[in-house]
Amino acid sequence: MKKLLMMAIILGLLGVILIFHLDAAEVEANDSLRVNERKYFTSYVVEKDDTLWDIAERFSTPEYASNHCYIKEVMETNHLEHLEIKEGQLLVLPYYADEPVSGF
């Protein structure tokens, strides 16, 4: 019983370390991909049947290591706790460019 408990604790700690390591690797990959140094923001009104993944597919720029990284930033920027978004909801979307893009 003690061995099983000790094994569970060790596996839990390894899992936490792995999560932090992967998150740090995403940040490093993201930083190394920077093409345009300036980050801008634009507003976007959620359309019918939009998902955060759809939005990432349309608006993510090469500076983001993955759509997952872009979605994570959109969620943080908009204080979203869940992946669910609703038609008509206003979102602030980040993007990188040399200068602001009109109608992005």
MOPAC internal coordinates of N, CA, C and O (Angstrom, degrees):
PM7 1SCF
backbone

  N    0.0000 0     0.00 0     0.00 0    0    0    0
  C    1.4460 1     0.00 0     0.00 0    1    0    0
  C    1.5301 1   110.60 1     0.00 0    2    1    0
  O    1.2310 1   120.92 1   136.63 1    3    2    1
  N    1.3568 1   115.85 1   -43.37 1    3    2    1
  C    1.4598 1   119.46 1   179.03 1    5    3    2
  C    1.5208 1   110.96 1   -65.20 1    6    5    3
  O    1.2310 1   120.83 1   141.09 1    7    6    5
  N    1.3345 1   116.02 1   -38.91 1    7    6    5
  C    1.4640 1   119.81 1   178.94 1    9    7    6
  C    1.5291 1   110.64 1   -63.50 1   10    9    7
  O    1.2310 1   120.56 1   139.32 1   11   10    9
  N    1.3173 1   116.54 1   -40.68 1   11   10    9
  C    1.4589 1   121.14 1   179.80 1   13   11   10
  C    1.5290 1   110.70 1   -64.98 1   14   13   11
  O    1.2310 1   120.32 1   137.45 1   15   14   13
  N    1.3178 1   117.00 1   -42.55 1   15   14   13
  C    1.4627 1   121.49 1   177.94 1   17   15   14
  C    1.5256 1   110.62 1   -64.15 1   18   17   15
  O    1.2310 1   120.52 1   135.36 1   19   18   17
  N    1.3214 1   116.62 1   -44.64 1   19   18   17
  C    1.4660 1   120.94 1   179.38 1   21   19   18
  C    1.5282 1   110.35 1   -63.01 1   22   21   19
  O    1.2310 1   120.30 1   139.54 1   23   22   21
  N    1.3264 1   117.03 1   -40.46 1   23   22   21
  C    1.4620 1   121.29 1   179.00 1   25   23   22
  C    1.5308 1   110.14 1   -63.92 1   26   25   23
  O    1.2310 1   120.19 1   138.50 1   27   26   25
  N    1.3299 1   117.24 1   -41.50 1   27   26   25
  C    1.4685 1   121.40 1   179.41 1   29   27   26
  C    1.5242 1   110.50 1   -63.97 1   30   29   27
  O    1.2310 1   119.73 1   138.60 1   31   30   29
  N    1.3184 1   118.12 1   -41.40 1   31   30   29
  C    1.4671 1   122.17 1   178.71 1   33   31   30
  C    1.5226 1   110.37 1   -64.01 1   34   33   31
  O    1.2310 1   120.47 1   134.18 1   35   34   33
  N    1.3119 1   116.71 1   -45.82 1   35   34   33
  C    1.4728 1   120.79 1  -179.86 1   37   35   34
  C    1.5305 1   110.59 1   -62.89 1   38   37   35
  O    1.2310 1   120.14 1   135.24 1   39   38   37
  N    1.3238 1   117.34 1   -44.76 1   39   38   37
  C    1.4670 1   120.44 1   178.53 1   41   39   38
  C    1.5255 1   111.23 1   -63.38 1   42   41   39
  O    1.2310 1   120.39 1   141.66 1   43   42   41
  N    1.3198 1   116.85 1   -38.34 1   43   42   41
  C    1.4634 1   120.67 1   177.37 1   45   43   42
  C    1.5163 1   111.54 1   -62.87 1   46   45   43
  O    1.2310 1   120.41 1   134.99 1   47   46   45
  N    1.3295 1   116.82 1   -45.01 1   47   46   45
  C    1.4645 1   120.90 1   178.56 1   49   47   46
  C    1.5269 1   111.38 1   -64.04 1   50   49   47
  O    1.2310 1   120.49 1   138.01 1   51   50   49
  N    1.3220 1   116.68 1   -41.99 1   51   50   49
  C    1.4662 1   120.03 1   177.15 1   53   51   50
  C    1.5271 1   111.06 1   -61.96 1   54   53   51
  O    1.2310 1   120.50 1   141.47 1   55   54   53
  N    1.3244 1   116.64 1   -38.53 1   55   54   53
  C    1.4661 1   120.66 1   177.70 1   57   55   54
  C    1.5146 1   111.92 1   -62.82 1   58   57   55
  O    1.2310 1   120.35 1   136.28 1   59   58   57
  N    1.3328 1   116.95 1   -43.72 1   59   58   57
  C    1.4689 1   121.21 1   178.49 1   61   59   58
  C    1.5223 1   110.36 1   -63.24 1   62   61   59
  O    1.2310 1   120.34 1   135.17 1   63   62   61
  N    1.3238 1   116.95 1   -44.83 1   63   62   61
  C    1.4713 1   120.85 1   179.06 1   65   63   62
  C    1.5276 1   110.18 1   -61.20 1   66   65   63
  O    1.2310 1   120.14 1   137.46 1   67   66   65
  N    1.3234 1   117.34 1   -42.54 1   67   66   65
  C    1.4629 1   121.48 1   179.93 1   69   67   66
  C    1.5273 1   110.99 1   -62.69 1   70   69   67
  O    1.2310 1   120.15 1   137.20 1   71   70   69
  N    1.3199 1   117.31 1   -42.80 1   71   70   69
  C    1.4672 1   120.83 1   179.37 1   73   71   70
  C    1.5191 1   110.63 1   -60.96 1   74   73   71
  O    1.2310 1   119.97 1   133.40 1   75   74   73
  N    1.3368 1   117.67 1   -46.60 1   75   74   73
  C    1.4635 1   120.47 1   179.55 1   77   75   74
  C    1.5265 1   111.07 1   -64.37 1   78   77   75
  O    1.2310 1   120.51 1   141.70 1   79   78   77
  N    1.3111 1   116.64 1   -38.30 1   79   78   77
  C    1.4659 1   120.45 1   179.77 1   81   79   78
  C    1.5311 1   110.93 1   -65.11 1   82   81   79
  O    1.2310 1   119.96 1   135.67 1   83   82   81
  N    1.3324 1   117.68 1   -44.33 1   83   82   81
  C    1.4628 1   121.22 1   179.82 1   85   83   82
  C    1.5161 1   111.40 1   -65.48 1   86   85   83
  O    1.2310 1   120.26 1   140.84 1   87   86   85
  N    1.3395 1   117.11 1   -39.16 1   87   86   85
  C    1.4608 1   120.61 1   178.36 1   89   87   86
  C    1.5224 1   110.23 1   -63.98 1   90   89   87
  O    1.2310 1   120.00 1   138.33 1   91   90   89
  N    1.3264 1   117.60 1   -41.67 1   91   90   89
  C    1.4661 1   121.57 1   178.30 1   93   91   90
  C    1.5248 1   110.42 1   -65.44 1   94   93   91
  O    1.2310 1   119.99 1   142.74 1   95   94   93
  N    1.3257 1   117.63 1   -37.26 1   95   94   93
  C    1.4652 1   120.87 1   178.74 1   97   95   94
  C    1.5227 1   110.75 1   -65.38 1   98   97   95
  O    1.2310 1   119.88 1   142.97 1   99   98   97
  N    1.3356 1   117.84 1   -37.03 1   99   98   97
  C    1.4624 1   121.00 1   177.07 1  101   99   98
  C    1.5124 1   110.63 1   -63.22 1  102  101   99
  O    1.2310 1   120.43 1   137.47 1  103  102  101
  N    1.3355 1   116.78 1   -42.53 1  103  102  101
  C    1.4616 1   120.89 1   179.53 1  105  103  102
  C    1.5194 1   110.11 1   -62.98 1  106  105  103
  O    1.2310 1   119.94 1   135.35 1  107  106  105
  N    1.3353 1   117.71 1   -44.65 1  107  106  105
  C    1.4634 1   121.00 1   179.17 1  109  107  106
  C    1.5248 1   110.71 1   -63.07 1  110  109  107
  O    1.2310 1   120.04 1   136.65 1  111  110  109
  N    1.3178 1   117.53 1   -43.35 1  111  110  109
  C    1.4633 1   120.64 1   178.85 1  113  111  110
  C    1.5183 1   109.91 1   -63.67 1  114  113  111
  O    1.2310 1   120.77 1   139.00 1  115  114  113
  N    1.3150 1   116.14 1   -41.00 1  115  114  113
  C    1.4568 1   121.22 1   178.87 1  117  115  114
  C    1.5243 1   110.24 1   -60.97 1  118  117  115
  O    1.2310 1   119.71 1   134.22 1  119  118  117
  N    1.3215 1   118.15 1   -45.78 1  119  118  117
  C    1.4581 1   122.18 1  -179.38 1  121  119  118
  C    1.5215 1   111.64 1   -64.32 1  122  121  119
  O    1.2310 1   119.80 1   143.92 1  123  122  121
  N    1.3219 1   117.98 1   -36.08 1  123  122  121
  C    1.4608 1   120.46 1  -177.46 1  125  123  122
  C    1.5279 1   112.10 1   -75.34 1  126  125  123
  O    1.2310 1   119.73 1   163.67 1  127  126  125
  N    1.3303 1   118.12 1   -16.33 1  127  126  125
  C    1.4576 1   121.58 1  -178.62 1  129  127  126
  C    1.5260 1   113.51 1   -92.42 1  130  129  127
  O    1.2310 1   119.82 1  -179.67 1  131  130  129
  N    1.3086 1   117.95 1     0.33 1  131  130  129
  C    1.4603 1   120.60 1  -176.54 1  133  131  130
  C    1.5272 1   111.05 1   -57.16 1  134  133  131
  O    1.2310 1   120.91 1   -62.39 1  135  134  133
  N    1.3116 1   115.87 1   117.61 1  135  134  133
  C    1.4526 1   122.39 1   177.05 1  137  135  134
  C    1.5232 1   108.46 1  -100.01 1  138  137  135
  O    1.2310 1   121.00 1   130.50 1  139  138  137
  N    1.3117 1   115.69 1   -49.50 1  139  138  137
  C    1.4544 1   122.74 1   177.40 1  141  139  138
  C    1.5239 1   107.96 1  -108.00 1  142  141  139
  O    1.2310 1   120.64 1   -48.74 1  143  142  141
  N    1.2998 1   116.38 1   131.26 1  143  142  141
  C    1.4586 1   119.75 1  -173.06 1  145  143  142
  C    1.5267 1   114.30 1   -80.76 1  146  145  143
  O    1.2310 1   119.52 1   161.57 1  147  146  145
  N    1.3139 1   118.53 1   -18.43 1  147  146  145
  C    1.4616 1   119.62 1  -175.10 1  149  147  146
  C    1.5246 1   111.49 1   -98.52 1  150  149  147
  O    1.2310 1   121.91 1   -48.34 1  151  150  149
  N    1.3208 1   113.96 1   131.66 1  151  150  149
  C    1.4530 1   119.60 1   176.48 1  153  151  150
  C    1.5268 1   107.92 1  -100.06 1  154  153  151
  O    1.2310 1   121.40 1   -46.04 1  155  154  153
  N    1.3148 1   114.93 1   133.96 1  155  154  153
  C    1.4557 1   122.04 1   177.11 1  157  155  154
  C    1.5171 1   108.31 1  -123.92 1  158  157  155
  O    1.2310 1   121.33 1   -10.56 1  159  158  157
  N    1.3161 1   115.06 1   169.44 1  159  158  157
  C    1.4574 1   121.10 1   178.08 1  161  159  158
  C    1.5207 1   108.60 1  -131.85 1  162  161  159
  O    1.2310 1   121.06 1   -33.79 1  163  162  161
  N    1.3118 1   115.59 1   146.21 1  163  162  161
  C    1.4601 1   121.12 1   176.06 1  165  163  162
  C    1.5204 1   107.90 1  -135.68 1  166  165  163
  O    1.2310 1   120.82 1   -23.41 1  167  166  165
  N    1.3121 1   116.04 1   156.59 1  167  166  165
  C    1.4619 1   119.43 1   177.89 1  169  167  166
  C    1.5284 1   109.23 1   -92.78 1  170  169  167
  O    1.2310 1   121.22 1   -28.22 1  171  170  169
  N    1.3106 1   115.27 1   151.78 1  171  170  169
  C    1.4573 1   121.22 1  -179.14 1  173  171  170
  C    1.5244 1   108.39 1  -146.63 1  174  173  171
  O    1.2310 1   120.71 1   -48.37 1  175  174  173
  N    1.3234 1   116.24 1   131.63 1  175  174  173
  C    1.4607 1   121.20 1   176.00 1  177  175  174
  C    1.5272 1   107.75 1   -96.98 1  178  177  175
  O    1.2310 1   121.03 1   -57.03 1  179  178  177
  N    1.3210 1   115.63 1   122.97 1  179  178  177
  C    1.4667 1   121.92 1  -177.83 1  181  179  178
  C    1.5294 1   109.57 1   -61.94 1  182  181  179
  O    1.2310 1   121.25 1   -49.27 1  183  182  181
  N    1.3245 1   115.21 1   130.73 1  183  182  181
  C    1.4588 1   121.77 1   179.07 1  185  183  182
  C    1.5257 1   109.89 1   -96.28 1  186  185  183
  O    1.2310 1   120.94 1   -12.87 1  187  186  185
  N    1.3178 1   115.81 1   167.13 1  187  186  185
  C    1.4614 1   121.49 1  -179.13 1  189  187  186
  C    1.5295 1   110.04 1   -56.22 1  190  189  187
  O    1.2310 1   120.66 1   -46.19 1  191  190  189
  N    1.3057 1   116.33 1   133.81 1  191  190  189
  C    1.4689 1   125.04 1   177.42 1  193  191  190
  C    1.5275 1   114.19 1    68.94 1  194  193  191
  O    1.2310 1   119.35 1  -171.61 1  195  194  193
  N    1.3376 1   118.85 1     8.39 1  195  194  193
  C    1.4657 1   121.00 1   175.07 1  197  195  194
  C    1.5220 1   110.25 1   -65.09 1  198  197  195
  O    1.2310 1   120.94 1   -34.53 1  199  198  197
  N    1.3158 1   115.80 1   145.47 1  199  198  197
  C    1.4612 1   122.23 1   169.40 1  201  199  198
  C    1.5233 1   106.82 1  -126.01 1  202  201  199
  O    1.2310 1   120.39 1   -15.65 1  203  202  201
  N    1.3159 1   116.87 1   164.35 1  203  202  201
  C    1.4618 1   119.33 1   176.86 1  205  203  202
  C    1.5228 1   110.41 1   -62.30 1  206  205  203
  O    1.2310 1   120.45 1   147.38 1  207  206  205
  N    1.3192 1   116.75 1   -32.62 1  207  206  205
  C    1.4657 1   119.64 1   178.13 1  209  207  206
  C    1.5305 1   110.36 1   -64.72 1  210  209  207
  O    1.2310 1   120.29 1   136.43 1  211  210  209
  N    1.3444 1   117.06 1   -43.57 1  211  210  209
  C    1.4723 1   120.79 1   177.38 1  213  211  210
  C    1.5234 1   110.69 1   -58.91 1  214  213  211
  O    1.2310 1   120.98 1   135.95 1  215  214  213
  N    1.3207 1   115.73 1   -44.05 1  215  214  213
  C    1.4655 1   120.98 1  -179.20 1  217  215  214
  C    1.5232 1   109.93 1   -64.26 1  218  217  215
  O    1.2310 1   120.25 1   138.04 1  219  218  217
  N    1.3259 1   117.14 1   -41.96 1  219  218  217
  C    1.4698 1   120.56 1   177.87 1  221  219  218
  C    1.5254 1   110.69 1   -62.48 1  222  221  219
  O    1.2310 1   120.31 1   140.09 1  223  222  221
  N    1.3237 1   117.00 1   -39.91 1  223  222  221
  C    1.4667 1   120.99 1   178.24 1  225  223  222
  C    1.5292 1   111.14 1   -59.99 1  226  225  223
  O    1.2310 1   120.51 1   143.52 1  227  226  225
  N    1.3275 1   116.63 1   -36.48 1  227  226  225
  C    1.4679 1   120.77 1  -176.74 1  229  227  226
  C    1.5217 1   113.81 1   -85.64 1  230  229  227
  O    1.2310 1   119.86 1   144.27 1  231  230  229
  N    1.3410 1   117.88 1   -35.73 1  231  230  229
  C    1.4579 1   120.05 1  -167.94 1  233  231  230
  C    1.5287 1   115.67 1  -113.97 1  234  233  231
  O    1.2310 1   119.72 1   167.10 1  235  234  233
  N    1.3165 1   118.14 1   -12.90 1  235  234  233
  C    1.4653 1   119.97 1  -179.69 1  237  235  234
  C    1.5254 1   109.80 1   -65.29 1  238  237  235
  O    1.2310 1   120.99 1   -41.40 1  239  238  237
  N    1.3252 1   115.71 1   138.60 1  239  238  237
  C    1.4626 1   121.14 1   178.37 1  241  239  238
  C    1.5241 1   109.03 1  -105.39 1  242  241  239
  O    1.2310 1   119.68 1   -14.85 1  243  242  241
  N    1.3372 1   118.22 1   165.15 1  243  242  241
  C    1.4707 1   121.17 1  -174.66 1  245  243  242
  C    1.5333 1   114.51 1   -59.73 1  246  245  243
  O    1.2310 1   120.06 1   164.89 1  247  246  245
  N    1.3147 1   117.50 1   -15.11 1  247  246  245
  C    1.4640 1   119.96 1  -179.92 1  249  247  246
  C    1.5231 1   112.23 1   -68.14 1  250  249  247
  O    1.2310 1   120.13 1   161.17 1  251  250  249
  N    1.3106 1   117.35 1   -18.83 1  251  250  249
  C    1.4643 1   121.19 1   178.95 1  253  251  250
  C    1.5256 1   108.98 1   -89.36 1  254  253  251
  O    1.2310 1   120.74 1   -48.81 1  255  254  253
  N    1.3167 1   116.19 1   131.19 1  255  254  253
  C    1.4635 1   121.71 1  -177.24 1  257  255  254
  C    1.5251 1   112.19 1   -63.23 1  258  257  255
  O    1.2310 1   120.56 1   151.97 1  259  258  257
  N    1.3296 1   116.54 1   -28.03 1  259  258  257
  C    1.4613 1   120.48 1  -178.78 1  261  259  258
  C    1.5220 1   109.17 1  -161.85 1  262  261  259
  O    1.2310 1   120.95 1   -11.60 1  263  262  261
  N    1.3263 1   115.78 1   168.40 1  263  262  261
  C    1.4647 1   119.57 1   174.15 1  265  263  262
  C    1.5197 1   110.38 1   -63.44 1  266  265  263
  O    1.2310 1   120.74 1   147.17 1  267  266  265
  N    1.3195 1   116.19 1   -32.83 1  267  266  265
  C    1.4654 1   120.57 1   177.74 1  269  267  266
  C    1.5289 1   110.32 1   -59.08 1  270  269  267
  O    1.2310 1   120.07 1   136.07 1  271  270  269
  N    1.3307 1   117.47 1   -43.93 1  271  270  269
  C    1.4707 1   121.41 1   178.95 1  273  271  270
  C    1.5254 1   110.88 1   -63.82 1  274  273  271
  O    1.2310 1   120.54 1   139.55 1  275  274  273
  N    1.3208 1   116.57 1   -40.45 1  275  274  273
  C    1.4641 1   120.59 1   179.16 1  277  275  274
  C    1.5268 1   110.17 1   -65.16 1  278  277  275
  O    1.2310 1   120.32 1   133.84 1  279  278  277
  N    1.3217 1   116.99 1   -46.16 1  279  278  277
  C    1.4654 1   121.22 1   179.40 1  281  279  278
  C    1.5204 1   110.30 1   -60.32 1  282  281  279
  O    1.2310 1   120.48 1   138.28 1  283  282  281
  N    1.3178 1   116.69 1   -41.72 1  283  282  281
  C    1.4654 1   120.95 1   178.83 1  285  283  282
  C    1.5304 1   110.25 1   -58.71 1  286  285  283
  O    1.2310 1   120.10 1   135.89 1  287  286  285
  N    1.3296 1   117.41 1   -44.11 1  287  286  285
  C    1.4670 1   120.09 1   179.56 1  289  287  286
  C    1.5262 1   111.57 1   -68.44 1  290  289  287
  O    1.2310 1   120.07 1   140.14 1  291  290  289
  N    1.3312 1   117.48 1   -39.86 1  291  290  289
  C    1.4679 1   120.38 1   177.21 1  293  291  290
  C    1.5272 1   109.86 1   -60.67 1  294  293  291
  O    1.2310 1   120.51 1   137.21 1  295  294  293
  N    1.3254 1   116.63 1   -42.79 1  295  294  293
  C    1.4663 1   120.27 1   179.70 1  297  295  294
  C    1.5241 1   110.93 1   -63.90 1  298  297  295
  O    1.2310 1   120.03 1   137.55 1  299  298  297
  N    1.3260 1   117.55 1   -42.45 1  299  298  297
  C    1.4645 1   120.84 1   179.14 1  301  299  298
  C    1.5249 1   110.96 1   -66.43 1  302  301  299
  O    1.2310 1   120.23 1   135.59 1  303  302  301
  N    1.3192 1   117.16 1   -44.41 1  303  302  301
  C    1.4637 1   121.81 1  -178.69 1  305  303  302
  C    1.5214 1   111.44 1   -61.58 1  306  305  303
  O    1.2310 1   120.53 1   142.45 1  307  306  305
  N    1.3201 1   116.60 1   -37.55 1  307  306  305
  C    1.4628 1   121.65 1  -176.09 1  309  307  306
  C    1.5268 1   113.22 1   -99.26 1  310  309  307
  O    1.2310 1   120.49 1  -171.84 1  311  310  309
  N    1.3263 1   116.67 1     8.16 1  311  310  309
  C    1.4700 1   122.44 1   179.06 1  313  311  310
  C    1.5334 1   111.62 1    54.39 1  314  313  311
  O    1.2310 1   120.97 1  -137.16 1  315  314  313
  N    1.3321 1   115.74 1    42.84 1  315  314  313
  C    1.4604 1   120.98 1   178.24 1  317  315  314
  C    1.5224 1   109.30 1   -89.66 1  318  317  315
  O    1.2310 1   120.90 1   -45.58 1  319  318  317
  N    1.3105 1   115.89 1   134.42 1  319  318  317
  C    1.4635 1   120.36 1   178.35 1  321  319  318
  C    1.5286 1   111.68 1   -99.41 1  322  321  319
  O    1.2310 1   120.85 1   163.26 1  323  322  321
  N    1.3331 1   115.98 1   -16.74 1  323  322  321
  C    1.4623 1   120.85 1  -177.53 1  325  323  322
  C    1.5226 1   109.34 1  -131.88 1  326  325  323
  O    1.2310 1   120.37 1   -18.16 1  327  326  325
  N    1.3146 1   116.91 1   161.84 1  327  326  325
  C    1.4621 1   121.89 1   179.30 1  329  327  326
  C    1.5257 1   112.72 1   -74.51 1  330  329  327
  O    1.2310 1   120.43 1   167.30 1  331  330  329
  N    1.3148 1   116.78 1   -12.70 1  331  330  329
  C    1.4609 1   120.86 1  -176.35 1  333  331  330
  C    1.5316 1   111.31 1   -72.64 1  334  333  331
  O    1.2310 1   120.85 1   -50.91 1  335  334  333
  N    1.3350 1   115.99 1   129.09 1  335  334  333
  C    1.4613 1   122.31 1   172.91 1  337  335  334
  C    1.5203 1   107.53 1  -128.07 1  338  337  335
  O    1.2310 1   120.84 1   -21.53 1  339  338  337
  N    1.3402 1   116.00 1   158.47 1  339  338  337
  C    1.4603 1   120.06 1  -174.67 1  341  339  338
  C    1.5193 1   111.21 1  -122.08 1  342  341  339
  O    1.2310 1   121.11 1   -31.02 1  343  342  341
  N    1.3104 1   115.49 1   148.98 1  343  342  341
  C    1.4616 1   121.59 1   176.14 1  345  343  342
  C    1.5253 1   109.24 1   -54.41 1  346  345  343
  O    1.2310 1   120.53 1   -46.77 1  347  346  345
  N    1.3280 1   116.59 1   133.23 1  347  346  345
  C    1.4563 1   121.91 1   179.76 1  349  347  346
  C    1.5200 1   113.94 1    90.93 1  350  349  347
  O    1.2310 1   120.25 1   168.08 1  351  350  349
  N    1.3229 1   117.12 1   -11.92 1  351  350  349
  C    1.4670 1   121.30 1   179.84 1  353  351  350
  C    1.5273 1   109.40 1   -68.75 1  354  353  351
  O    1.2310 1   120.67 1   -41.69 1  355  354  353
  N    1.3283 1   116.32 1   138.31 1  355  354  353
  C    1.4629 1   121.66 1   179.23 1  357  355  354
  C    1.5222 1   109.17 1   -93.26 1  358  357  355
  O    1.2310 1   120.71 1   -53.64 1  359  358  357
  N    1.3188 1   116.24 1   126.36 1  359  358  357
  C    1.4607 1   121.70 1   177.67 1  361  359  358
  C    1.5187 1   109.63 1  -118.79 1  362  361  359
  O    1.2310 1   121.07 1   -30.33 1  363  362  361
  N    1.3120 1   115.57 1   149.67 1  363  362  361
  C    1.4577 1   122.15 1   170.98 1  365  363  362
  C    1.5213 1   106.14 1  -101.66 1  366  365  363
  O    1.2310 1   120.66 1   -58.26 1  367  366  365
  N    1.3353 1   116.34 1   121.74 1  367  366  365
  C    1.4608 1   121.27 1  -176.57 1  369  367  366
  C    1.5219 1   110.62 1  -111.59 1  370  369  367
  O    1.2310 1   120.22 1   -49.87 1  371  370  369
  N    1.3324 1   117.18 1   130.13 1  371  370  369
  C    1.4645 1   120.54 1   176.51 1  373  371  370
  C    1.5274 1   110.88 1   -83.81 1  374  373  371
  O    1.2310 1   120.97 1   -27.70 1  375  374  373
  N    1.3104 1   115.75 1   152.30 1  375  374  373
  C    1.4633 1   121.13 1   171.57 1  377  375  374
  C    1.5207 1   108.36 1  -158.38 1  378  377  375
  O    1.2310 1   120.65 1   -23.16 1  379  378  377
  N    1.3098 1   116.35 1   156.84 1  379  378  377
  C    1.4610 1   122.33 1   178.01 1  381  379  378
  C    1.5221 1   109.07 1  -107.51 1  382  381  379
  O    1.2310 1   121.23 1   -39.37 1  383  382  381
  N    1.3302 1   115.25 1   140.63 1  383  382  381
  C    1.4664 1   120.60 1   177.83 1  385  383  382
  C    1.5241 1   108.49 1  -163.29 1  386  385  383
  O    1.2310 1   121.10 1   -15.48 1  387  386  385
  N    1.3260 1   115.51 1   164.52 1  387  386  385
  C    1.4623 1   119.97 1   175.77 1  389  387  386
  C    1.5216 1   110.59 1   -69.37 1  390  389  387
  O    1.2310 1   121.01 1   146.90 1  391  390  389
  N    1.3284 1   115.68 1   -33.10 1  391  390  389
  C    1.4627 1   121.57 1   177.13 1  393  391  390
  C    1.5221 1   107.67 1  -149.63 1  394  393  391
  O    1.2310 1   119.97 1   -18.70 1  395  394  393
  N    1.3418 1   117.67 1   161.30 1  395  394  393
  C    1.4676 1   119.39 1  -178.05 1  397  395  394
  C    1.5280 1   111.45 1   -57.23 1  398  397  395
  O    1.2310 1   120.98 1   -37.85 1  399  398  397
  N    1.3172 1   115.73 1   142.15 1  399  398  397
  C    1.4572 1   121.52 1   179.98 1  401  399  398
  C    1.5194 1   108.15 1  -103.16 1  402  401  399
  O    1.2310 1   120.42 1   -56.20 1  403  402  401
  N    1.3185 1   116.80 1   123.80 1  403  402  401
  C    1.4558 1   121.42 1   178.78 1  405  403  402
  C    1.5235 1   109.48 1   -73.87 1  406  405  403
  O    1.2310 1   120.75 1   -49.48 1  407  406  405
  N    1.3313 1   116.17 1   130.52 1  407  406  405
  C    1.4575 1   120.55 1   177.51 1  409  407  406
  C    1.5098 1   114.38 1    70.32 1  410  409  407
  O    1.2310 1   119.74 1  -153.87 1  411  410  409
  N    1.3091 1   118.10 1    26.13 1  411  410  409
  C    1.4656 1   122.66 1  -178.39 1  413  411  410
  C    1.4770 1   109.72 1   -63.13 1  414  413  411
  O    1.2310 1   120.10 1   180.00 1  415  414  413

